[in-house]
C-alpha cells in the first residue's frame, strides 16, 4: 500500500473493530478527522 500512497483506517468500538484498507491519503485523513469529530460530540438527553 505504501508504494501506491494508500492508507488504512482502523476504528475500534466497544464490541468490535473495523479496518478499512487501501484509501487514498486525502480520504483516509478526512475520514479519521470526521470520526474523531463524532467521538467528541456529547449525547444530550432531552
MOPAC internal coordinates of N, CA, C and O (Angstrom, degrees):
PM7 1SCF
backbone

  N    0.0000 0     0.00 0     0.00 0    0    0    0
  C    1.4529 1     0.00 0     0.00 0    1    0    0
  C    1.5371 1   109.59 1     0.00 0    2    1    0
  O    1.2310 1   120.70 1   142.87 1    3    2    1
  N    1.3088 1   116.27 1   -37.13 1    3    2    1
  C    1.4626 1   119.49 1  -178.26 1    5    3    2
  C    1.5298 1   111.13 1   -60.39 1    6    5    3
  O    1.2310 1   120.65 1   143.17 1    7    6    5
  N    1.3230 1   116.36 1   -36.83 1    7    6    5
  C    1.4597 1   121.63 1  -179.52 1    9    7    6
  C    1.5319 1   110.95 1   -58.66 1   10    9    7
  O    1.2310 1   120.25 1   144.47 1   11   10    9
  N    1.3263 1   117.12 1   -35.53 1   11   10    9
  C    1.4555 1   122.30 1  -177.67 1   13   11   10
  C    1.5274 1   113.36 1   -99.31 1   14   13   11
  O    1.2310 1   119.72 1  -174.74 1   15   14   13
  N    1.3315 1   118.14 1     5.26 1   15   14   13
  C    1.4612 1   121.59 1   179.12 1   17   15   14
  C    1.5075 1   113.32 1    70.32 1   18   17   15
  O    1.2310 1   120.36 1  -146.86 1   19   18   17
  N    1.3424 1   116.92 1    33.14 1   19   18   17
  C    1.4557 1   121.06 1  -179.51 1   21   19   18
  C    1.5165 1   110.44 1  -103.41 1   22   21   19
  O    1.2310 1   120.80 1   -27.93 1   23   22   21
  N    1.3053 1   116.08 1   152.07 1   23   22   21
  C    1.4616 1   123.14 1  -177.95 1   25   23   22
  C    1.5200 1   109.53 1  -126.68 1   26   25   23
  O    1.2310 1   120.99 1   -15.43 1   27   26   25
  N    1.3253 1   115.72 1   164.57 1   27   26   25
  C    1.4533 1   120.72 1   173.24 1   29   27   26
  C    1.5228 1   108.39 1  -124.41 1   30   29   27
  O    1.2310 1   121.03 1   -29.69 1   31   30   29
  N    1.3150 1   115.64 1   150.31 1   31   30   29
  C    1.4658 1   122.18 1   178.84 1   33   31   30
  C    1.5197 1   107.05 1  -120.25 1   34   33   31
  O    1.2310 1   121.03 1   -50.18 1   35   34   33
  N    1.3278 1   115.63 1   129.82 1   35   34   33
  C    1.4596 1   121.10 1   177.19 1   37   35   34
  C    1.5176 1   108.46 1  -115.23 1   38   37   35
  O    1.2310 1   121.00 1   -51.17 1   39   38   37
  N    1.3294 1   115.70 1   128.83 1   39   38   37
  C    1.4590 1   122.21 1  -179.39 1   41   39   38
  C    1.5173 1   107.69 1  -117.38 1   42   41   39
  O    1.2310 1   120.68 1   -57.63 1   43   42   41
  N    1.3207 1   116.31 1   122.37 1   43   42   41
  C    1.4565 1   120.53 1   177.48 1   45   43   42
  C    1.5168 1   110.72 1  -103.47 1   46   45   43
  O    1.2310 1   120.79 1   -45.66 1   47   46   45
  N    1.3225 1   116.09 1   134.34 1   47   46   45
  C    1.4585 1   121.50 1   176.65 1   49   47   46
  C    1.5213 1   108.39 1  -120.14 1   50   49   47
  O    1.2310 1   120.72 1    -2.37 1   51   50   49
  N    1.3004 1   116.22 1   177.63 1   51   50   49
  C    1.4666 1   119.71 1   179.38 1   53   51   50
  C    1.5258 1   111.41 1   -62.98 1   54   53   51
  O    1.2310 1   119.99 1   145.65 1   55   54   53
  N    1.3138 1   117.62 1   -34.35 1   55   54   53
  C    1.4537 1   121.12 1  -175.05 1   57   55   54
  C    1.5112 1   115.28 1   -98.39 1   58   57   55
  O    1.2310 1   120.24 1   154.79 1   59   58   57
  N    1.3139 1   117.15 1   -25.21 1   59   58   57
  C    1.4574 1   119.16 1  -175.88 1   61   59   58
  C    1.5218 1   110.25 1  -163.02 1   62   61   59
  O    1.2310 1   121.32 1     5.47 1   63   62   61
  N    1.3033 1   115.07 1  -174.53 1   63   62   61
  C    1.4472 1   121.04 1   176.27 1   65   63   62
  C    1.5140 1   109.14 1  -133.32 1   66   65   63
  O    1.2310 1   120.84 1   -26.18 1   67   66   65
  N    1.2963 1   116.01 1   153.82 1   67   66   65
  C    1.4591 1   121.22 1  -178.96 1   69   67   66
  C    1.5242 1   108.41 1  -130.83 1   70   69   67
  O    1.2310 1   120.95 1   -40.23 1   71   70   69
  N    1.3163 1   115.79 1   139.77 1   71   70   69
  C    1.4532 1   122.23 1  -177.46 1   73   71   70
  C    1.5226 1   108.23 1  -123.45 1   74   73   71
  O    1.2310 1   120.46 1   -55.40 1   75   74   73
  N    1.3281 1   116.72 1   124.60 1   75   74   73
  C    1.4619 1   121.77 1   179.00 1   77   75   74
  C    1.5278 1   107.00 1  -114.38 1   78   77   75
  O    1.2310 1   119.95 1   -74.49 1   79   78   77
  N    1.3248 1   117.70 1   105.51 1   79   78   77
  C    1.4609 1   120.55 1  -176.09 1   81   79   78
  C    1.5322 1   113.42 1   -91.84 1   82   81   79
  O    1.2310 1   121.26 1   -15.35 1   83   82   81
  N    1.3192 1   115.19 1   164.65 1   83   82   81
  C    1.4668 1   124.48 1   168.46 1   85   83   82
  C    1.5280 1   113.94 1    59.44 1   86   85   83
  O    1.2310 1   120.46 1  -128.65 1   87   86   85
  N    1.3263 1   116.74 1    51.35 1   87   86   85
  C    1.4593 1   120.86 1   175.86 1   89   87   86
  C    1.5286 1   109.21 1  -103.17 1   90   89   87
  O    1.2310 1   120.01 1   -37.09 1   91   90   89
  N    1.3281 1   117.59 1   142.91 1   91   90   89
  C    1.4625 1   119.41 1   172.98 1   93   91   90
  C    1.5342 1   109.55 1   -61.54 1   94   93   91
  O    1.2310 1   120.41 1   -25.44 1   95   94   93
  N    1.3108 1   116.82 1   154.56 1   95   94   93
  C    1.4670 1   121.78 1  -175.03 1   97   95   94
  C    1.5234 1   112.42 1   -53.27 1   98   97   95
  O    1.2310 1   119.94 1   132.48 1   99   98   97
  N    1.3274 1   117.72 1   -47.52 1   99   98   97
  C    1.4672 1   121.05 1  -176.44 1  101   99   98
  C    1.5240 1   110.93 1   -62.43 1  102  101   99
  O    1.2310 1   120.36 1   138.02 1  103  102  101
  N    1.3131 1   116.91 1   -41.98 1  103  102  101
  C    1.4622 1   121.48 1  -178.93 1  105  103  102
  C    1.5264 1   110.45 1   -68.29 1  106  105  103
  O    1.2310 1   120.24 1   137.63 1  107  106  105
  N    1.3139 1   117.15 1   -42.37 1  107  106  105
  C    1.4605 1   121.23 1  -178.41 1  109  107  106
  C    1.5269 1   111.08 1   -62.73 1  110  109  107
  O    1.2310 1   120.24 1   134.17 1  111  110  109
  N    1.3340 1   117.14 1   -45.83 1  111  110  109
  C    1.4585 1   119.69 1  -179.40 1  113  111  110
  C    1.5230 1   111.70 1   -70.24 1  114  113  111
  O    1.2310 1   119.95 1   143.66 1  115  114  113
  N    1.3278 1   117.70 1   -36.34 1  115  114  113
  C    1.4663 1   120.35 1   177.09 1  117  115  114
  C    1.5220 1   110.79 1   -65.14 1  118  117  115
  O    1.2310 1   120.26 1   138.14 1  119  118  117
  N    1.3334 1   117.12 1   -41.86 1  119  118  117
  C    1.4632 1   121.36 1   178.54 1  121  119  118
  C    1.5242 1   110.62 1   -64.67 1  122  121  119
  O    1.2310 1   120.64 1   135.96 1  123  122  121
  N    1.3293 1   116.39 1   -44.04 1  123  122  121
  C    1.4618 1   120.36 1   178.44 1  125  123  122
  C    1.5256 1   111.19 1   -59.66 1  126  125  123
  O    1.2310 1   120.22 1   135.55 1  127  126  125
  N    1.3247 1   117.19 1   -44.45 1  127  126  125
  C    1.4647 1   120.74 1   179.99 1  129  127  126
  C    1.5244 1   111.78 1   -67.26 1  130  129  127
  O    1.2310 1   120.17 1   142.95 1  131  130  129
  N    1.3189 1   117.29 1   -37.05 1  131  130  129
  C    1.4660 1   120.82 1   179.17 1  133  131  130
  C    1.5264 1   110.45 1   -67.03 1  134  133  131
  O    1.2310 1   120.17 1   137.06 1  135  134  133
  N    1.3208 1   117.28 1   -42.94 1  135  134  133
  C    1.4671 1   120.79 1   178.62 1  137  135  134
  C    1.5207 1   109.87 1   -64.39 1  138  137  135
  O    1.2310 1   120.07 1   138.27 1  139  138  137
  N    1.3265 1   117.47 1   -41.73 1  139  138  137
  C    1.4658 1   120.69 1   178.35 1  141  139  138
  C    1.5227 1   110.59 1   -62.59 1  142  141  139
  O    1.2310 1   120.19 1   142.38 1  143  142  141
  N    1.3195 1   117.24 1   -37.62 1  143  142  141
  C    1.4593 1   121.40 1   177.89 1  145  143  142
  C    1.5254 1   110.75 1   -64.13 1  146  145  143
  O    1.2310 1   120.44 1   135.64 1  147  146  145
  N    1.3308 1   116.77 1   -44.36 1  147  146  145
  C    1.4644 1   120.52 1   178.01 1  149  147  146
  C    1.5257 1   111.38 1   -63.45 1  150  149  147
  O    1.2310 1   119.90 1   144.76 1  151  150  149
  N    1.3010 1   117.80 1   -35.24 1  151  150  149
  C    1.4596 1   121.33 1  -178.78 1  153  151  150
  C    1.5201 1   111.94 1   -68.25 1  154  153  151
  O    1.2310 1   120.24 1   154.20 1  155  154  153
  N    1.3341 1   117.15 1   -25.80 1  155  154  153
  C    1.4655 1   121.04 1  -179.73 1  157  155  154
  C    1.5123 1   113.11 1   -83.83 1  158  157  155
  O    1.2310 1   119.29 1   168.83 1  159  158  157
  N    1.3312 1   118.96 1   -11.17 1  159  158  157
  C    1.4600 1   122.49 1  -178.24 1  161  159  158
  C    1.5224 1   109.14 1   -74.92 1  162  161  159
  O    1.2310 1   120.69 1   -52.93 1  163  162  161
  N    1.3179 1   116.29 1   127.07 1  163  162  161
  C    1.4659 1   121.17 1   178.40 1  165  163  162
  C    1.5264 1   109.52 1   -86.77 1  166  165  163
  O    1.2310 1   120.90 1   -42.77 1  167  166  165
  N    1.3066 1   115.89 1   137.23 1  167  166  165
  C    1.4605 1   119.63 1   176.33 1  169  167  166
  C    1.5248 1   109.28 1   -74.40 1  170  169  167
  O    1.2310 1   120.73 1   -41.80 1  171  170  169
  N    1.3211 1   116.20 1   138.20 1  171  170  169
  C    1.4514 1   121.57 1  -179.72 1  173  171  170
  C    1.5243 1   107.84 1  -119.73 1  174  173  171
  O    1.2310 1   120.53 1   -56.94 1  175  174  173
  N    1.3310 1   116.59 1   123.06 1  175  174  173
  C    1.4661 1   121.38 1   175.53 1  177  175  174
  C    1.5129 1   108.30 1   -90.72 1  178  177  175
  O    1.2310 1   120.64 1   -54.62 1  179  178  177
  N    1.3142 1   116.38 1   125.38 1  179  178  177
  C    1.4690 1   119.68 1   179.83 1  181  179  178
  C    1.5056 1   110.91 1  -105.84 1  182  181  179
  O    1.2310 1   120.10 1   180.00 1  183  182  181

